Amino acid sequence: MFENIIKNVTRFISLSSEEEKIFTDLLVCETIPKKTVLLREGEVCQFEGFIHKGCLRAYYLDDNGFEVTILFAIEDWWISDIASFQDQKPSNLYIETIEDSEIFMLNPTTKEKLLQEIPKFERVFRMLVQRNLFTLQNRLVNTISKSASDRYLEFIKVYPTIPQRVAQYYIASYLGVSKEFVSTIRKRLATKEK
């Protein structure tokens, strides 16, 4: 059951069997139906979650009330509102399951206990934050410097399974384009592949 999360963590640190047990005992496994909002704007994020199964997205509402997807998270990824979780301040984000999902959760108390009992986990969370920052910086550069078509190609390179798993309007909101544009470019790419 914990094989994937242990594999994820041990990319950064080694764990003894005793440390693995301490870690897994602190995790809470949640089975969450699709279309469940785990975090709403204005709430304080109380989880850092590792996705064992499923697909989630984080988004915000723009000034016109439209959803703007800022990230997708699938198996073997972590999801949270890092700023809200860390500072225990209200979030600007929504986090929602797109598919039925199984997530291993840490809350602020269990994460703090984990860091006290196994201090080397600081490295794990530092590496996750660095990966998250890299992803967001890369996305920002792509948004500013690339055409919508190139952004879509970059998107399918980073998230190769997402287009088969989520509605086109989610992808469109991530790319900042219309769902019609996503449909058109997908058809154009499918024609090229033939």
Backbone bond lengths (Angstrom), bond angles and torsions (degrees), N, CA, C in turn:
res aa  C-N    CA-C-N  psi(-1)  N-CA   C-N-CA  omega(-1)  CA-C   N-CA-C  phi
1 M - - - 1.461 - - 1.538 111.92 -
2 F 1.324 116.40 -40.11 1.470 120.50 -176.91 1.535 112.92 -96.66
3 E 1.321 117.11 5.76 1.467 120.72 -174.04 1.531 112.72 -55.77
4 N 1.338 117.29 -44.76 1.471 120.17 -176.20 1.522 112.58 -67.72
5 I 1.312 117.18 -41.72 1.468 118.71 -178.85 1.532 110.54 -70.64
6 I 1.313 117.16 -35.83 1.471 120.18 176.61 1.527 109.35 -64.44
7 K 1.325 116.72 -43.38 1.468 120.99 177.73 1.525 110.55 -61.21
8 N 1.335 116.83 -40.45 1.460 121.76 179.48 1.529 110.37 -62.05
9 V 1.307 116.65 -46.81 1.469 122.37 -176.84 1.525 111.33 -69.88
10 T 1.332 116.22 -38.54 1.472 118.82 -175.44 1.531 112.62 -78.44
11 R 1.322 117.73 4.50 1.470 119.63 167.03 1.530 109.36 -71.06
12 F 1.334 116.20 -22.79 1.465 121.55 -175.04 1.521 114.05 -110.37
13 I 1.323 116.69 -30.74 1.475 120.92 -178.54 1.530 108.62 -142.91
14 S 1.321 115.55 160.17 1.468 119.04 172.20 1.522 108.16 -99.09
15 L 1.329 115.00 146.77 1.465 120.76 -178.79 1.520 110.19 -126.80
16 S 1.321 115.99 136.74 1.459 120.11 170.76 1.528 107.52 -75.79
17 S 1.320 116.81 166.57 1.471 119.24 178.71 1.534 110.37 -63.20
18 E 1.331 117.01 -33.08 1.470 120.35 177.28 1.533 110.66 -66.26
19 E 1.340 116.63 -41.87 1.464 120.36 178.70 1.528 111.07 -67.12
20 E 1.330 117.01 -37.99 1.471 119.94 175.74 1.526 110.36 -58.65
21 K 1.329 116.17 -42.74 1.467 120.15 -179.20 1.527 111.21 -65.49
22 I 1.326 117.31 -43.22 1.475 120.69 177.46 1.527 109.14 -57.52
23 F 1.329 115.57 -47.18 1.464 121.03 -179.01 1.527 111.58 -61.87
24 T 1.313 117.08 -53.15 1.469 119.54 -175.26 1.526 111.79 -67.73
25 D 1.328 117.55 -29.36 1.473 119.79 176.88 1.525 112.03 -66.60
26 L 1.338 116.97 -24.94 1.466 120.57 179.92 1.532 112.66 -84.80
27 L 1.329 116.89 -15.82 1.458 120.77 -178.88 1.519 111.77 -79.44
28 V 1.308 115.78 143.40 1.466 121.66 171.88 1.516 106.37 -114.07
29 C 1.325 116.61 125.08 1.460 120.86 178.86 1.532 108.40 -92.36
30 E 1.320 115.20 120.43 1.464 121.55 179.26 1.523 108.98 -110.68
31 T 1.327 116.26 131.58 1.455 122.13 171.11 1.518 105.93 -101.39
32 I 1.328 116.13 119.41 1.461 120.61 -169.68 1.526 109.36 -126.19
33 P 1.334 117.35 125.54 1.467 119.61 179.42 1.524 111.86 -66.87
34 K 1.346 115.22 155.26 1.464 119.21 177.75 1.519 109.76 -62.23
35 K 1.334 114.52 155.08 1.467 123.70 -179.35 1.532 112.65 69.23
36 T 1.347 117.15 22.39 1.460 120.66 175.93 1.523 108.28 -95.12
37 V 1.327 116.50 128.22 1.465 121.47 176.98 1.529 107.46 -88.53
38 L 1.330 115.78 115.59 1.464 121.49 -178.56 1.523 112.40 -87.67
39 L 1.324 115.76 -23.90 1.462 121.17 -179.54 1.517 107.73 -146.13
40 R 1.326 115.97 136.05 1.470 121.92 176.46 1.522 109.26 -117.76
41 E 1.321 115.06 152.17 1.459 120.73 174.52 1.533 108.61 -52.85
42 G 1.325 115.84 134.62 1.463 120.88 179.56 1.515 113.68 95.07
43 E 1.343 117.14 -18.41 1.462 120.53 176.64 1.527 109.49 -87.37
44 V 1.321 116.06 159.58 1.462 121.17 174.97 1.525 107.91 -93.91
45 C 1.324 116.04 126.95 1.468 120.97 -179.13 1.527 109.42 -67.94
46 Q 1.328 115.63 125.65 1.460 121.00 -177.82 1.526 112.62 -113.04
47 F 1.334 117.12 18.58 1.459 118.44 -178.47 1.516 112.20 -147.65
48 E 1.321 113.57 149.48 1.454 123.01 160.17 1.516 103.15 -119.59
49 G 1.327 116.47 123.60 1.448 119.91 -172.19 1.516 113.43 -122.44
50 F 1.329 115.03 138.36 1.458 122.93 173.52 1.515 107.08 -101.78
51 I 1.331 116.15 126.61 1.461 119.89 -175.54 1.525 109.21 -86.86
52 H 1.318 113.91 110.47 1.463 121.22 177.24 1.529 109.29 -81.24
53 K 1.323 115.50 -37.48 1.465 120.98 -179.92 1.520 107.37 -152.77
54 G 1.339 116.41 137.02 1.456 119.45 173.56 1.510 113.90 119.06
55 C 1.321 113.88 -172.12 1.456 122.22 -178.25 1.523 107.99 -143.73
56 L 1.328 115.87 133.22 1.454 122.05 178.99 1.516 108.84 -130.22
57 R 1.319 115.26 166.85 1.452 119.86 173.75 1.523 108.56 -141.18
58 A 1.322 115.06 152.97 1.462 122.24 171.52 1.516 106.25 -113.75
59 Y 1.334 115.72 138.52 1.463 119.48 -179.05 1.519 109.68 -151.49
60 Y 1.346 114.52 167.79 1.456 120.72 173.21 1.518 107.61 -132.86
61 L 1.318 116.15 167.33 1.463 121.55 176.41 1.517 108.30 -100.69
62 D 1.342 116.58 127.01 1.458 119.57 179.14 1.537 110.08 -78.38
63 D 1.317 116.77 -177.72 1.478 121.42 -176.36 1.524 113.18 -61.40
64 N 1.328 116.87 -21.89 1.465 121.02 178.91 1.524 112.73 -95.72
65 G 1.337 115.94 3.54 1.461 120.06 179.00 1.519 114.35 84.87
66 F 1.349 116.84 9.60 1.460 120.32 179.01 1.525 110.11 -85.98
67 E 1.326 115.54 143.34 1.456 120.84 177.14 1.524 109.91 -76.63
68 V 1.326 115.82 131.22 1.466 122.13 176.40 1.530 106.71 -118.90
69 T 1.321 116.11 109.84 1.462 121.00 -179.55 1.522 108.67 -75.87
70 I 1.332 115.84 126.96 1.466 118.71 179.06 1.522 112.46 -103.11
71 L 1.338 117.42 -21.97 1.458 118.48 174.79 1.507 111.11 -162.31
72 F 1.319 114.00 155.55 1.457 123.28 170.42 1.515 106.64 -112.35
73 A 1.305 116.31 150.01 1.464 120.82 176.10 1.525 108.10 -137.44
74 I 1.324 115.01 129.68 1.462 121.53 -178.56 1.521 108.63 -124.72
75 E 1.323 115.55 -171.79 1.457 120.84 -177.75 1.526 111.54 -48.59
76 D 1.325 114.48 138.27 1.465 123.93 177.45 1.532 112.71 75.81
77 W 1.332 118.00 12.84 1.461 122.53 174.98 1.522 108.24 -111.45
78 W 1.309 115.30 158.05 1.463 122.69 174.00 1.514 108.34 -103.65
79 I 1.336 116.27 151.51 1.463 119.92 176.80 1.522 109.84 -142.35
80 S 1.324 114.51 142.62 1.460 122.73 178.40 1.524 106.90 -175.55
81 D 1.318 116.73 171.14 1.459 120.47 161.64 1.520 103.94 -101.12
82 I 1.316 115.74 98.45 1.467 121.29 -171.08 1.526 111.88 -56.94
83 A 1.334 117.16 -45.56 1.468 120.47 -177.69 1.518 111.36 -64.45
84 S 1.320 117.06 -44.87 1.459 120.99 -179.57 1.526 110.70 -65.64
85 F 1.337 116.63 -43.83 1.464 121.40 -179.39 1.527 110.54 -63.68
86 Q 1.321 116.12 -48.58 1.464 121.05 -175.98 1.530 112.05 -65.12
87 D 1.338 116.39 -47.70 1.460 120.54 -174.72 1.523 113.57 -93.76
88 Q 1.346 116.19 -5.15 1.467 121.61 -176.65 1.534 110.77 52.92
89 K 1.334 114.33 48.47 1.473 123.17 178.31 1.528 108.02 -115.70
90 P 1.333 117.72 157.29 1.470 120.01 179.27 1.528 111.97 -58.16
91 S 1.310 114.31 142.02 1.463 121.96 -178.69 1.523 111.24 -84.52
92 N 1.323 116.01 154.23 1.462 122.62 170.41 1.522 110.49 -98.49
93 L 1.329 116.65 -2.13 1.456 122.11 -171.11 1.519 113.01 -110.69
94 Y 1.322 112.79 163.65 1.458 123.53 165.65 1.524 105.85 -115.28
95 I 1.318 116.46 143.30 1.468 121.11 171.67 1.520 106.02 -126.09
96 E 1.335 115.23 127.83 1.464 121.35 -172.26 1.524 109.91 -136.89
97 T 1.335 115.85 144.53 1.461 120.35 173.02 1.525 108.30 -81.16
98 I 1.322 115.92 134.18 1.466 120.97 174.92 1.524 109.51 -95.04
99 E 1.317 116.49 -30.36 1.464 123.26 177.29 1.525 108.07 -123.85
100 D 1.339 116.55 163.46 1.458 119.49 168.67 1.524 106.35 -55.11
101 S 1.322 116.61 134.05 1.467 119.69 -171.09 1.520 111.95 -135.86
102 E 1.312 114.78 151.80 1.465 122.76 170.05 1.520 106.42 -120.20
103 I 1.333 115.06 124.07 1.461 120.19 -174.37 1.524 109.55 -131.02
104 F 1.330 115.78 132.65 1.461 121.24 172.36 1.515 107.52 -88.93
105 M 1.323 116.40 121.54 1.460 121.49 -172.91 1.526 112.51 -112.03
106 L 1.331 113.24 142.32 1.465 122.42 164.80 1.517 106.64 -116.69
107 N 1.329 116.99 140.86 1.467 120.07 172.59 1.534 107.52 -105.72
108 P 1.323 118.76 174.43 1.475 118.74 -177.53 1.530 113.90 -55.55
109 T 1.319 117.04 -37.56 1.466 120.54 -179.00 1.518 111.26 -69.47
110 T 1.349 116.54 -46.70 1.469 118.65 -178.02 1.529 111.02 -70.35
111 K 1.326 117.60 -32.53 1.465 118.82 177.29 1.527 110.00 -66.64
112 E 1.325 116.48 -43.66 1.465 119.89 179.08 1.523 110.55 -62.22
113 K 1.328 117.04 -41.01 1.467 120.89 177.85 1.524 110.30 -62.63
114 L 1.334 116.84 -42.00 1.462 121.68 178.33 1.528 110.22 -60.07
115 L 1.321 117.01 -45.86 1.468 120.87 -178.42 1.528 111.74 -67.19
116 Q 1.318 117.15 -32.13 1.467 119.94 177.10 1.525 110.98 -71.96
117 E 1.336 116.11 -41.26 1.463 119.63 -175.86 1.527 112.86 -80.52
118 I 1.338 117.08 -31.84 1.461 121.26 179.69 1.528 107.54 -134.61
119 P 1.337 117.00 80.40 1.469 120.99 -174.15 1.530 114.86 -55.59
120 K 1.328 117.77 -26.50 1.465 118.60 -178.89 1.530 112.53 -65.98
121 F 1.335 118.18 -11.36 1.460 120.19 174.24 1.530 111.66 -65.23
122 E 1.325 116.96 -18.02 1.470 119.72 173.75 1.528 109.70 -54.44
123 R 1.329 116.88 -40.47 1.466 121.15 179.02 1.529 110.83 -62.51
124 V 1.310 117.37 -41.92 1.471 120.99 179.74 1.519 109.61 -57.62
125 F 1.314 116.05 -51.40 1.460 119.35 -175.95 1.532 111.84 -70.72
126 R 1.330 117.17 -31.15 1.466 119.33 174.45 1.519 110.33 -65.03
127 M 1.322 117.30 -42.87 1.467 120.89 179.42 1.535 110.90 -65.61
128 L 1.324 116.97 -37.14 1.467 119.94 178.22 1.525 110.92 -66.12
129 V 1.325 116.50 -41.10 1.472 119.96 177.74 1.530 109.91 -64.88
130 Q 1.332 117.19 -40.93 1.468 119.99 178.43 1.523 110.89 -63.28
131 R 1.329 117.22 -41.48 1.467 120.90 178.03 1.520 110.48 -62.89
132 N 1.317 115.61 -42.25 1.466 120.93 178.60 1.520 110.72 -62.79
133 L 1.323 116.88 -43.61 1.462 121.07 178.80 1.520 110.81 -63.15
134 F 1.315 117.39 -43.78 1.468 121.30 177.78 1.530 110.24 -58.53
135 T 1.325 116.60 -45.82 1.466 121.06 -179.27 1.524 110.79 -61.14
136 L 1.326 116.87 -45.17 1.464 120.29 -179.46 1.530 112.02 -68.29
137 Q 1.331 117.47 -39.24 1.470 119.91 176.97 1.525 110.82 -63.59
138 N 1.319 116.04 -43.62 1.453 121.03 179.40 1.528 110.18 -61.94
139 R 1.308 115.78 -41.64 1.463 119.61 178.96 1.527 110.80 -64.50
140 L 1.319 117.30 -42.47 1.458 121.42 179.07 1.527 111.22 -61.04
141 V 1.323 116.85 -46.37 1.465 120.81 178.99 1.525 110.14 -61.32
142 N 1.329 116.71 -44.43 1.468 120.19 179.04 1.521 111.38 -61.62
143 T 1.322 117.38 -41.86 1.458 121.25 -178.74 1.526 110.97 -63.18
144 I 1.319 115.83 -39.70 1.468 120.23 -177.34 1.529 111.89 -77.58
145 S 1.327 116.37 -39.86 1.467 118.62 -167.51 1.521 115.90 -104.08
146 K 1.311 118.58 -13.23 1.466 119.26 -174.29 1.520 111.91 -111.99
147 S 1.309 114.80 154.66 1.465 120.77 175.27 1.527 108.74 -70.23
148 A 1.314 115.85 164.44 1.464 120.50 178.99 1.530 110.82 -59.94
149 S 1.326 117.37 -38.79 1.479 120.41 178.74 1.523 110.63 -63.34
150 D 1.331 116.51 -44.16 1.462 120.11 179.42 1.527 111.42 -67.13
151 R 1.340 116.74 -35.05 1.471 119.65 176.81 1.524 110.08 -63.90
152 Y 1.325 117.03 -38.75 1.465 119.79 178.24 1.531 110.17 -64.77
153 L 1.329 117.05 -43.62 1.468 120.28 178.99 1.530 111.22 -61.94
154 E 1.325 116.38 -40.74 1.468 120.62 176.51 1.528 110.25 -64.25
155 F 1.323 116.11 -40.92 1.468 121.35 178.87 1.528 110.97 -58.31
156 I 1.341 117.25 -48.17 1.469 118.27 -177.44 1.529 111.96 -71.96
157 K 1.334 116.48 -20.42 1.465 119.25 173.96 1.534 109.99 -72.34
158 V 1.335 116.40 -43.27 1.467 120.95 -179.38 1.529 111.42 -74.68
159 Y 1.320 116.64 -40.07 1.471 122.79 -176.83 1.530 110.29 -120.87
160 P 1.333 119.74 67.54 1.468 120.08 -173.17 1.531 114.93 -61.54
161 T 1.331 118.20 -27.14 1.474 119.03 -177.67 1.525 113.38 -94.02
162 I 1.317 117.74 -14.12 1.468 120.62 -174.94 1.532 113.23 -60.41
163 P 1.338 119.97 -44.60 1.470 118.24 -177.23 1.531 114.35 -56.70
164 Q 1.327 117.89 -26.37 1.461 120.49 177.16 1.530 112.13 -85.68
165 R 1.328 117.04 -10.14 1.463 120.08 -172.49 1.523 114.81 -109.25
166 V 1.327 116.81 -19.10 1.465 118.86 -174.58 1.528 110.79 -127.56
167 A 1.310 115.25 158.09 1.459 121.17 177.92 1.527 110.40 -65.89
168 Q 1.333 115.88 148.81 1.472 121.08 -178.84 1.521 112.58 -58.65
169 Y 1.342 117.27 -33.36 1.464 118.32 -177.62 1.523 112.05 -68.15
170 Y 1.346 118.41 -24.65 1.464 120.02 173.62 1.527 110.04 -68.68
171 I 1.328 115.65 -44.16 1.465 120.04 178.49 1.523 109.55 -63.42
172 A 1.327 116.38 -43.05 1.473 120.47 178.85 1.527 110.33 -59.33
173 S 1.345 117.23 -42.67 1.473 119.26 -179.04 1.522 111.12 -68.32
174 Y 1.319 117.47 -29.04 1.466 121.46 176.29 1.525 110.54 -70.10
175 L 1.325 116.23 -41.31 1.466 121.39 -176.34 1.518 113.55 -85.12
176 G 1.333 117.54 -14.04 1.460 120.65 -177.95 1.515 112.43 75.38
177 V 1.338 115.68 34.66 1.464 121.43 179.22 1.537 108.66 -130.70
178 S 1.326 115.88 174.50 1.458 119.70 177.53 1.529 110.32 -80.29
179 K 1.332 116.36 156.66 1.465 118.92 177.22 1.524 110.66 -66.21
180 E 1.330 117.23 -26.77 1.467 120.85 176.39 1.531 110.52 -64.74
181 F 1.350 115.74 -38.74 1.460 119.93 177.86 1.527 110.07 -62.58
182 V 1.340 116.27 -44.25 1.475 120.32 179.24 1.525 109.66 -60.17
183 S 1.311 116.97 -43.68 1.462 121.51 178.97 1.525 110.63 -60.86
184 T 1.318 116.49 -45.55 1.466 121.31 -179.18 1.523 111.31 -62.31
185 I 1.326 117.33 -46.33 1.468 119.34 -177.45 1.521 110.88 -68.83
186 R 1.320 117.50 -34.65 1.467 119.73 177.39 1.526 110.65 -64.38
187 K 1.327 116.02 -41.35 1.470 119.55 178.07 1.521 110.44 -64.82
188 R 1.326 116.69 -41.59 1.467 121.09 179.55 1.533 110.41 -62.29
189 L 1.330 116.81 -42.94 1.468 120.13 179.26 1.527 111.39 -67.30
190 A 1.323 116.52 -38.48 1.477 120.43 179.26 1.527 109.99 -63.89
191 T 1.327 117.42 -38.66 1.468 122.32 178.67 1.532 110.48 -64.80
192 K 1.330 116.68 -41.75 1.478 121.06 179.29 1.512 112.10 -63.47
193 E 1.356 116.77 -34.11 1.464 120.95 -177.09 1.517 112.49 -72.91
194 K 1.338 117.84 -18.45 1.463 120.52 -177.09 1.503 111.67 -77.56
